[in-house]
Amino acid sequence: MAAVLKALGTTLDQLIESADEEDVVIRPQASPDGPLTVWLLSRERAANGVTVAKMRISPDRPTSVDDMVVHPGRDWFFVLSGTAMLRLGDRTMLVAEGEAAEFSTMTPHVVGAHGGPVEILTILEHAGEQSHLHHP
């Protein structure tokens, strides 16, 4: 790797540094999609291959067996406010404010709201992003 960088006349630090100081600030925009509103908190095509997003889920988001999805990887979320309802295979779990959930996404799953809107911070791998986030 060092030989390649030397041949290119650069360093690893130069390859990953931001172009200017303003690049460090992300200004998320709400993307409403029915009962789900998403704010992307990471840049597109993040170097580490994950997407970080804040989601607000209203109680009318469908969470039936037909709404469950399966995809490669793992999902993780932290409940910022409210209570999330996680359907994971045959189990239904309530995840309260201040709690987190992490699970294999090869198990059918869907996240909804319980008893009112819920806001979560989520980290999704590429397959999870494609499955859970709808980009305008």
Secondary structure as UniProt FT lines:
FT   HELIX           2..8
FT   HELIX           12..16
FT   HELIX           21..24
FT   STRAND          30..33
FT   TURN            34..35
FT   STRAND          36..40
FT   TURN            44..45
FT   TURN            47..48
FT   STRAND          50..57
FT   TURN            59..60
FT   HELIX           65..67
FT   STRAND          74..81
FT   STRAND          83..88
FT   TURN            89..90
FT   STRAND          91..96
FT   TURN            97..98
FT   STRAND          100..104
FT   TURN            105..106
FT   STRAND          109..113
FT   STRAND          118..125
FT   HELIX           126..132
//
